[in-house]
Amino acid sequence: MTPPRKLAPSILNSDFSRLGEAIQAVTAGGADWVHLDVMDGHFVPNLTIGPIIVEAAKKNTTLPLDCHLMVSNPETMVPWFTDAGADSITVHAEATRDLPALVRLIKSKGARAGVSIKPDTPVEALYDVLPELDMVLLMSVFPGFGGQKFIPESLDRARRLRAHSDELGLNLDIEMDGGIGLSNLGEVLASGVNAVVVGTAIFRQPDVAGATRAFKAAMG
């Protein structure tokens, strides 16, 4: 069973000098979630935002905040971001030795629990913990920087994950992030993905709210 489709614009590609306006624009455009990419300069080769930006985002939208932790030692950071107002926390399977315990920690803080994997991590690595998850985030680029090209093999990974989720009778959100635009949105959704993270294709447009509306219309 595929849950309803959701659009999650990623503020990583927004103009941070006008962050509040950018978040308000995607909210007005009909986005479902606001996606926040947290990078620590260690797990991935980039450094982005901390809890203070989550707090600022919370003041500018009523939408759920979809927080993706691309960090080492996520066990330490999960409480920082839930306390700052994150509604959903996604951690990387590659960043922890005890994924089930980390998922339990997220849920104990009142947030939806997601797990992300890099393009070279098999989706089958998540099968044991899948029933405990609210969401899986499949990276369709290698995490670290926005604006990368989509990796086509990501579609088969999504199909396998959706098929297994359906076999288990789960109502699992499958999110995809990296290189998604209007040109490949249809095939991404057809693969079983129901939540898409879009950065450059929305925030680098002159009319951010209009670009958001265009994606929502294309998603049906």
N, C-alpha and C positions, 0 to 999 in steps of 0.2 A: 504494500500500500504506500503510495507516494503522497506525502503531506502537501498542503497548499504551497504554492510558489511564493518565494520571498526575495526581495531585492535589498541588498546590503551595501550601499555605497561606502567605499573606504576613504576615510579622511586623510590617509597617508598622502594622497595626491592632491589634496586641497591646498589653498593658500592659507598658511597658518597665521598670517597677519590679519586674516578676516575669517577666522575659524567659526565663530558664532554664526556669521552670515551664511557660510557654506553649509553648516548643519541645518540651519533654518530653511535653506533653499531645497535640500533633498527631502526634508520633512514636508514642505509645501508641495513638492513634486510627487509625493505618494510613496516614498520609500517605506519599507517594512521594518528594517533595522538600520542602525548606524554601526559600521564596522570600524574597529580601532585596532591597528597593528602595533603591537608592542614588541620592540626589538632591543636586545641588550648589548649588542656589539660583541657578543661572545658566542652564543648559539648560532647567530647569523651575523654576517659582516656589515651590520648597520646599527645605528642607535637612533631610536625614535622618541617615544613618549613615555610618560610615567603616569601615576594615578592622578596627578593634578589636572591633566588634560581630560581624563575621564570625568572628573568632577565638573570641569568647565562644560564638557559636552552635555552633561546631565541638565545643566541650567538652560540649554538652548533647544531641547527637544523633549517630547514625551515618548519618543520611540524607544524600544529596547536597545540597549548598548551591547553590541556583539564584540567581545574583546578577545583577540587572538594573541596569546602569549608565545612569542618566538624567543624563548629565554632558557637559559640554564637555571637550575634550582627553582623550578616553578612552584615547588611546595612552599617556598618562602614568600613568593610574590602573590599567590592566589588571594590571600586575605587582604593584601594592599588594594587590589583592584575590586574585589567585591565590596569592601568598605567604602570605596570611592564611588560606587554606584553601578558597576557592571552587572548586567542582567544575565549574561551568558559568558562563560569562561571556556575558551578552547586552549588546550595545552598540547604539546607535541609528544607523541609516543616515544620519539627518539631521545627525549630530554629527561626521562625518569626511569628509575629501576623498578618502581612499584606503581604501575599505571592504575590498577584497581584502587589502591589507597589514595592516589591523587584524585581520582574521580569522586571518591567518597568525600574527600575534603571539600571539593567544589560544591557538592550538593549540601554538605553540612553548613555552608555559608549562604545557602538560599539561592544559588545561581543554577542555571541550566549547565549541564556538563557536556563539553565537546572535546573530541580528540582529533588532532590533525596529524597527517603524515606527509612527508616529502615525496616527490615523484618517484624516487628509487626505493621506497619502503613498500613491500607488498601489502595490499589491502587485507590479505589473510592474517596479517599480524594482529589485526584488531578483532578477529572473530570471537575470541574468548570473552572479551569485555563488552562486546557490542550490546548485549541486552541491558547493560547498565547506563548506556549513553543516551543523551538527547540528540546529539548531532555528531557527524563525522565531517571534518573539513579536509577535502582532497586538494592539495596544492597542485596546480597545473603549470606552475613554474617553480624553480628552486627559490625558497624564501630568502628575502634579504633586501630586495629592491623592487619598486614599482616599475611598470612600463615594459615588462619582459614579454617575449612571444610565447603564446600558448603551446603546450606540449600535447600533440594529438593523442598520444597513448593514454592520456588521462581519461578519455571517453570510455575506453574498455575497462579501466579500473572502476569507474562509476557504475558501469553496467553490472560488473561482477558483485560489487558491494550492494547495489539495490536488489539484485536477485537473491543474495544471501539474506539480506534484511527481510525481504518478503517471505522467504522460506521460514524464517523465525517468527513471522507475524508481528514485526516491529513497526512502529510509527516513527521511523527515524528520519530526521532531517539530514540530507546529504548536501553539503555546501561545497562549492568549488571557487577557487581564488587564483587568479593569474592569467592575464592576457585575454580576458573575456570582453567582447564588444558585440555590437548589434550583428556583425557579420557571422559570428559563430555561436550566438546565443541559442539559436534553434537546436543545433546539434548537441549542445551542452545539456539543454533541458530534456531532449529526447533520450539521453543516456541514463536518465534516472535521477539526475541532480534536480533538486527543487529550490535550493537557495544559492544565489549567485552574488559574489563579491565583485563589484565594479569600481575601479578607481579612475584611471586616466580617461576612460571613455565618457565619464560624467563630469569630473571636476576640472578637466582641461577644456571644457566647452564654454563658450561665452555665456550661455544661458543654462546654468546648472539645474534649475528646477525643470526647465523644458527637456533637458537631456534625461533627467530622472523619469519624467512622464513618458518619454519615448521608450525607455527600457520597460517600464511597467506595461505599456500598451503592447509591446512585442512579446511580453511574457504571457499575455492572455489572462 
